[in-house]
Amino acid sequence: MISFNKITTNLGGAYDGSSGTFTAPVNGVYVFSLTIRLYGLSSYTYQGTFQLMINGAVQLSLYPDTHGKGSEFSSASGTAVLTLEKGDTVHVVSKETKNYIEGDMEYSSYFSGVLLK
């Protein structure tokens, strides 16, 4: 799991920054957004598969790719509108183990969720 440890707003405390898990506090319709930014060096480029998981099932996949982009960034973003029940868990995983997710610059990679209804 990926933990997004710079937490700007966490009303109700549903997101656990240490584990990277959001736990739905109530039944409802939620909107989740995910942006992943990778950095590639000319000597080593990255291709990533990042997934938004609900209770262990894939709901959204992102594929940033820095192949052929020495010293450049690549980003991928996605949004999902999902119906959750109280206690459902949401988290982000990386399918590769060598990815360098850019997080040094403010708002480079982020994960957010909001209760819509």
C-alpha positions as CSV (number, residue, x, y, z in Angstrom):
1,M,0.0,0.0,0.0
2,I,1.1,3.5,-0.6
3,S,0.8,6.0,2.3
4,F,0.2,9.6,1.4
5,N,1.7,11.1,4.5
6,K,1.1,14.8,3.8
7,I,-2.5,15.2,4.9
8,T,-4.1,18.6,4.2
9,T,-7.6,17.9,5.3
10,N,-9.0,14.8,7.1
11,L,-12.4,15.7,8.5
12,G,-13.7,12.9,10.6
13,G,-10.3,11.1,10.6
14,A,-11.3,8.5,8.0
15,Y,-7.9,8.4,6.4
16,D,-5.0,6.7,8.3
17,G,-1.8,8.3,7.0
18,S,0.4,5.6,8.6
19,S,-1.3,2.7,6.7
20,G,-2.6,4.7,3.7
21,T,-6.1,3.4,4.2
22,F,-9.4,5.3,4.0
23,T,-12.2,3.7,5.9
24,A,-15.7,4.8,5.0
25,P,-17.3,6.3,8.2
26,V,-20.9,6.0,6.8
27,N,-22.8,4.5,3.9
28,G,-22.8,6.7,0.8
29,V,-21.5,7.8,-2.6
30,Y,-17.9,8.9,-2.5
31,V,-15.7,10.5,-5.1
32,F,-12.0,9.5,-5.1
33,S,-9.2,11.2,-7.1
34,L,-5.7,9.9,-7.6
35,T,-2.7,11.5,-9.3
36,I,0.6,9.8,-9.5
37,R,3.7,11.5,-10.7
38,L,6.9,9.5,-11.6
39,Y,10.3,10.8,-12.3
40,G,12.6,9.1,-14.9
41,L,16.4,9.4,-15.2
42,S,18.1,9.0,-18.5
43,S,19.8,5.9,-17.0
44,Y,16.7,4.3,-15.6
45,T,13.1,4.9,-16.6
46,Y,10.0,3.8,-14.8
47,Q,6.7,2.4,-15.9
48,G,4.1,2.2,-13.2
49,T,0.8,0.5,-12.6
50,F,-1.1,2.1,-9.7
51,Q,-4.5,0.9,-8.5
52,L,-7.2,2.3,-6.4
53,M,-8.5,-0.7,-4.3
54,I,-11.9,-1.0,-2.6
55,N,-11.9,-3.9,-0.1
56,G,-9.1,-5.5,-2.1
57,A,-10.8,-5.2,-5.5
58,V,-9.4,-2.9,-8.3
59,Q,-11.6,0.0,-9.1
60,L,-9.2,2.3,-11.0
61,S,-5.8,1.8,-12.7
62,L,-3.3,4.4,-13.7
63,Y,-0.2,4.0,-15.9
64,P,2.3,6.8,-15.8
65,D,5.3,6.0,-18.0
66,T,8.7,7.7,-18.3
67,H,10.3,5.4,-20.9
68,G,12.4,7.4,-23.2
69,K,12.1,10.5,-21.0
70,G,15.4,11.1,-19.3
71,S,15.2,13.5,-16.4
72,E,11.5,14.1,-17.0
73,F,8.2,13.6,-15.2
74,S,5.2,11.6,-16.2
75,S,1.8,11.9,-14.5
76,A,-1.5,10.0,-14.6
77,S,-4.8,10.9,-13.0
78,G,-8.1,9.4,-12.5
79,T,-11.4,9.8,-10.6
80,A,-13.9,7.2,-9.5
81,V,-17.4,7.7,-8.1
82,L,-18.2,4.7,-5.8
83,T,-20.9,3.6,-3.5
84,L,-19.4,2.4,-0.2
85,E,-20.8,0.9,3.0
86,K,-19.6,1.9,6.4
87,G,-16.4,0.1,7.1
88,D,-15.3,-0.4,3.5
89,T,-11.7,0.3,2.9
90,V,-10.0,2.2,0.1
91,H,-6.2,2.3,-0.6
92,V,-3.7,2.7,-3.4
93,V,-1.2,0.1,-4.4
94,S,1.8,0.0,-6.8
95,K,2.1,-3.2,-8.9
96,E,5.9,-2.6,-9.3
97,T,8.4,-2.4,-6.5
98,K,11.0,-0.1,-8.0
99,N,8.8,3.0,-8.7
100,Y,9.9,6.4,-7.4
101,I,6.8,8.4,-6.8
102,E,7.4,12.1,-6.9
103,G,6.3,13.7,-3.7
104,D,9.0,16.4,-3.1
105,M,7.1,19.1,-4.8
106,E,3.8,20.2,-3.2
107,Y,0.8,18.3,-4.7
108,S,2.9,16.2,-7.1
109,S,1.2,12.9,-6.2
110,Y,-2.1,12.9,-4.3
111,F,-5.1,10.8,-3.2
112,S,-8.3,12.4,-2.1
113,G,-11.8,11.3,-1.2
114,V,-15.0,13.1,-0.4
115,L,-18.5,12.0,0.6
116,L,-20.8,13.1,-2.1
117,K,-24.2,11.8,-0.8
